[in-house]
Amino acid sequence: MEGVHILAIINSVLTHNGNPAVTDDDIVLREARFRSLDFSEVTLRWICFG
């Protein structure tokens, strides 16, 4: 899986939680309101659908 695909999953989780999508690869995920619980959701989506 490429970084573009992972960023798409991260953006899906962010927007589902009412946060704006990340458009810059250099942004710190904490600044994007990406919570530790969101990492678990990204991992599960990657395993199930990746």
MODELLER restraints for C-alpha pairs under 7 A, 6 or more apart:
rsr = mdl.restraints
at = mdl.atoms
rsr.add(forms.Gaussian(group=physical.xy_distance, feature=features.Distance(at['CA:9:A'], at['CA:42:A']), mean=6.21, stdev=0.5))
rsr.add(forms.Gaussian(group=physical.xy_distance, feature=features.Distance(at['CA:10:A'], at['CA:42:A']), mean=6.29, stdev=0.5))
rsr.add(forms.Gaussian(group=physical.xy_distance, feature=features.Distance(at['CA:11:A'], at['CA:21:A']), mean=4.88, stdev=0.5))
rsr.add(forms.Gaussian(group=physical.xy_distance, feature=features.Distance(at['CA:11:A'], at['CA:22:A']), mean=6.18, stdev=0.5))
rsr.add(forms.Gaussian(group=physical.xy_distance, feature=features.Distance(at['CA:13:A'], at['CA:38:A']), mean=6.82, stdev=0.5))
rsr.add(forms.Gaussian(group=physical.xy_distance, feature=features.Distance(at['CA:14:A'], at['CA:20:A']), mean=6.48, stdev=0.5))
rsr.add(forms.Gaussian(group=physical.xy_distance, feature=features.Distance(at['CA:14:A'], at['CA:21:A']), mean=6.12, stdev=0.5))
rsr.add(forms.Gaussian(group=physical.xy_distance, feature=features.Distance(at['CA:14:A'], at['CA:34:A']), mean=6.80, stdev=0.5))
rsr.add(forms.Gaussian(group=physical.xy_distance, feature=features.Distance(at['CA:15:A'], at['CA:21:A']), mean=6.01, stdev=0.5))
rsr.add(forms.Gaussian(group=physical.xy_distance, feature=features.Distance(at['CA:22:A'], at['CA:32:A']), mean=6.83, stdev=0.5))
